[in-house]
Amino acid sequence: MIPLLSKFQPRWRSLPFRPPPAGATVAPKVRLSTAPPEPVIPSKKPIKVELVGGKRYAWCSCGHSRKQPFCDGAHKTRAQGMTPLRFVPEKDSTVWLCGCKHTSSPPYCDGTHKQDFIVSAPLHEHAD
C-alpha cells in the first residue's frame, strides 16, 4: 500500500544538475565584506570654516571630495557605502571641521589627527 501524503508533509524532488547554457555570462564578483569602507585622509589638520546659522551643510566623511571639508558627491563612485554627514548649525559660528575623517565627534575636530595612526598614514592624493 502506498502511504498518502498530506499537505503538511513536504515532497522532495531530485533534479539533475544542468550547467549554464553556452554563451551565458557569469555574474561579477561581489564584495561580501560587512565592514564599512574606511575613509581616506585628505588632511592631517582641521579646517577652519565660517558657518552660517540655519544653512544646510554636507561634511565629506569619505575623504575623496575635492571641496574639503564639504561633500562634492565623490563618494558615489569612489567610496560606495559612505555618505556625507548633513547638518544645520543653530547660529553663525567659526568652527574647526575634521580634515582627517577619523574624529569621534563628526563633523568637528576632536584632535584625533594628532594620534600616531593618522600622523604615520599617507595623505590621499587625487588622481587626475
Secondary structure as UniProt FT lines:
FT   TURN            7..8
FT   TURN            22..23
FT   STRAND          47..51
FT   TURN            53..54
FT   STRAND          57..59
FT   TURN            68..69
FT   HELIX           75..78
FT   TURN            80..81
FT   STRAND          85..87
FT   STRAND          93..97
FT   TURN            106..107
FT   HELIX           112..114
FT   HELIX           116..119
//
